[in-house]
Amino acid sequence: MKESIKAYSKQKSLIKKALRNADFENIKISNGYYYFSGFATKNDNKIYFSIPDVRHFPSKGEADVLIRKANDYKDYSGGSNNFCSLDIQEIQQLSNYLTNSL
């Protein structure tokens, strides 16, 4: 259980860092018990991101990050689902691609 909480905190920090470093603003995260989702904005374009329940990935504590375009901060079912690994560069690359291709 402690490992899940550590993984959860690490994942949240990594995603926030990746988005901040890619010049995203207004990063809002909604916390679940062992999962989270959120929104971020860059150049007036919004993305939605989420990560599944970390208890399902106890060995490495990692899962794919879902990222998609969003119309606003209540658009939980927006554009097509896109996935990347929990890697700063991959998160930045996919997020930038989605905001530049709107």
N, C-alpha and C positions, 0 to 999 in steps of 0.2 A: 504494500500500500504506500509506504514512504517513497519507493522508487517511482511510482506513478505520479505522485505529487511533485517530485523533483523533475521528472520528464515534462510535466505540464508547465511548470514555471520556466524551464529551459526553452521549451518550444515557443511560449508566448514572447519571451525576451528576444529570441532569435528573429521571429517574424517582425516584431516592432522595430528592431535594429535594421533589418533588411529594408523595410519600407521607409524608415527615416533616412537611411543612407541613399535611397533612390529618390529623395525629395518628395515623398508623399507627405501629406498633411492631414490633420483632423482624423487621426487614427483612433477609431473607437472599437473597443473590444467588449463583447458580451461574454461573461464567464458562465460556463456550465460547471457541473461538479468536477468532471474530468475531461472536458472538452471546451472549446471556445470558438467563437466566430466573430467577425467584425467587418468594418468598412474602412476605406481610406480614400483620399482624394489626391489627384495630381492633375494640374491644368484643367480644373473643373470637371474632370472625368473621374468616375467612381468605380471602385472594385469592391467585391465582397470576397472574404476569405474565411476558411474554416479548417479545423483539424478535428479528426474523429477522437473518440474516447481513448485516451492514452493507455487505459488498462488492457486494451486489446493488442498492444504492442510492447509487452513487458521486457522482451529480450534486449532490444536495442532502444526502446523508448521512442521510436520514430515512426512516423506515418507520412503518407503523402499529404501535401497541402492542396486543398481545393481553392482555386481562384477563378473568378468570373467577373464579367462586366456587370455593373449595377446602374440603375437609373437614379436611385436615391438611397438613403440610409435605412430604408424599410423594404428594399427590394431583395428578398431572400430567395427568389426563384428566377432571377434575371437571365442573363445570357447563358451560353453553353458552358458546361463544366470543363475546366482545364486543371491539370494536376502537375505538380512538380515535387521534387524531393525537398526535404527540410534542409535546404542549403541556401545560404544567403544569396549567392550569385544566381541560382536558379529562380528563387523567389523574385529577385529584382528583375531578372530578364523577362519572366512571364508577366509580371505586373506592369512593367514598362511597355511590353508588346501590347497588352490589352488596353492600356490607356492611350497609346499612340494610334491604335487602329480603330478607334471609335468613330 
